Amino acid sequence: MSHSPTPRPSRKREGSVEINFDGLIGPTHNYAALSFGNLASQSNAGVTSRPRDAALQGLAKMRFAMSLGLTQGFLLPLDRPNTAWLREMGFAGSDADVCAAAHAADPRLFAQACSASSMWTANAGTVSPAADTGDGRTHISVANLSRMTHRSLEQRETEAQLRLAFAHPAFAVHAAVPATFGDEGAANHMRLTAQHGEAGVEVFVYGEEGGKFPARQNRRASEAVARRHGLDPARTLFVAQSQTAIDAGAFHNDVVAVANENVLFAHEQAFADRDALKADLARLLPQAVVVEVPASAVSLSDAIRSYLFNSQLVTVPDGTMALILPMEAHDCAPVKAYLDALVAGNGPIRAVHYVQVRESMRNGGGPACLRLRVVADPATIDPRFLLDAARADRLEALITAHWPEAIGPDDLGNPDLWAQAWAARRALLAELGF
Ligand code: SUG
């Protein structure tokens, strides 16, 4: 028997980089209008989806990020249709029997069991890098996503997956906070720091009930996450979203704001009290730069339609910052004009890149929704969750061979689709060695 003590996690952050874990888009991706308050989800009700194109678009975005010199990871689609959940709802028999009975009895419930919504990994959990936490480990709290039924199904499988990917003692993975307090993960969490790997200021953004759409992030959930992660209360901010932004369709903060290292890029109407936030940031992180977009340049409605702020703001290897934006931002004239002026100036954001993620966008998920950021040493990650060019080639071939081409509104009830979706996921797990 060995008596050597368990090595204490190191407080040194050498080798730490920001890794983006994108959700591989699953074979049941479809438009079922499941998210009230998410304008794209609601307005694309019944449109025919293209799961194969969706997954290839997502993969192309990951390849593009790698071409910029960034480290890329991914998370797997969850098992859908979710027969375990349908069984909890009282349906019985074989998997196909369960699906047939659920679809016949309650098509909306069945659509919820089919959703590929785990693709938006910005909602998988909240991550506090090692430099911010009391015990020097990177803490991850799984999000409960309890405000939307279809999304509330994700947490158990997501937790299991995060426990695999981040099994190294450098990480602490926490189960979701109690469902009564809605928690939507990193989509409502920003971190400002002089440099990845250094201690930062963590900003939790919440919504208050009473507006025309549900407020999906509850302040108490954020407070619980901050306590579990052992964050320094003096360097942790809880900031209310503006009701105007939620009512305009900003169902998550990452629809109207994004931060990277010392830069916060936000719409002027994103927060209930922007002056207080700016003053707190200036006090806690003197290097903080706030790039605020006035409504006179880009209206809240254009910001939400184009997903200008649901972009990935990244630091590229030469130390400058770039934005990875959806093509919809390019196609919205006021937004494009704003961005052209932004990169022509001498602010911190030096380049803009547009990517095609239309299939995800039609459900309200832009480039930033599709990724979970983790600052860590890649050597501490289970390598099955990391991407390189060769693995991307193999995934592309697998998606092309197995993912359905299209799902129309009546196709969800088709047993062939369920069989194809399960087979596609089995092939993916086999390819990756799970
Ligand atoms: O939770 N859409 C997702 C989009 C999530 C975007 N994530 C971030 N902003 N980080 C949502 O509303 C729509 C599914 C449908 O309608 O079929 C959906 O779940």
Residues whose N, C-alpha, C, O or C-beta is under 5 A from the ligand:
A	BS01	SUG	N30 Y31 A32 A33 L34 S35 N38 S41 S117 W120 A122 N123 A187 H252 D254 N363 G364 G365 C369
